[in-house]
Amino acid sequence: MPTVLFKFGWRFYFVSFDCNEPPHIHVGDDKYKICKYWLRNNKGIFADNTGFTKQEIKKIEKVINENFELLNTAFHEFCKGYKK
């Protein structure tokens, strides 16, 4: 599970078995919280959440949007060798 970014105690990452899905990023803390954002149209689009508060989700979305190119490029680079 490659970590692309670590900010505010949250890990922004993806997993290889997800390469058959459209570009996206998972975000998790070191305990139980996890959420997922699709990477589309130069922004993060909320997909799913377990445990994060609304305020945290807004902050996560801001981080994703500020780092969209990094996250999107990392997903495509990592997944380019996987069949879809």
N, C-alpha and C positions, 0 to 999 in steps of 0.2 A: 504494500500500500504506500506508494510514493507520496511523501508530504511535499507540497508545493510551497506552502506559506504557513507560518506560525505567527499568530497575532492575538493579543489579549488572552493568552492561555488557550486559544483554539487552534486546532490543527486543520488545515485545508488540504484535502487529499482526494485521491481517487484509487480505484482498485482495478486490476487487469481484467477481471471477469465482467466488468461493466463496459468494456470497450465496444460491445455490440449495441450499446445504447447511444443516443445523441450525446454530445458533449455536456458534461455536468461536473459538479464538485460536491464532495461531502465535507461537512464541517463537524468536528467533535471536540469535546473537552476530555479531560483525563478521567472522567467518571462514567456518566451514562447519557449525556446529552449528545444528540446527533441530528443534523438536518441535511437537506439536499437541495441544490439549486441547479436548474438547467442553465447552460451558458448559451444564450441566444440573443441576436440583435444587439450585440455589444453591451449586454447587461445580464445580471443574474435574475432568473425567474424562479420564484419560490416553488418547490415541489413537495417537500415533506418535512416534518419536524417531530422530534420526540424530546421533550424536556426543556428546550430553550424558551425563555419568556418572550413576549412581544417586543420588548425593548432590545433584548439581545438579538432577535431576528433582524430588527431594523439596522442594528450596528453591523451584523454579519453581512447583510445585503450591501451596506455602504462599502465595506472592505472588499467584497467581491466586485462591485462596480468600479472601484478605484484600481483594482488589480486585474481587471477582466482580461487584458491581453496576455499577461503572464499565465493566468490560470487556463485560458483557452489554448494557448500555444503549448503549454505543458501537457494538457490532455491529448492533443493531436500528436505531439511528438512521441509520447509514451505509447499510444494506441496504434500508431501507423503500421506496426508489424503484426497486428492481430487481425484475423479474418472477421468480417462483419456479416 
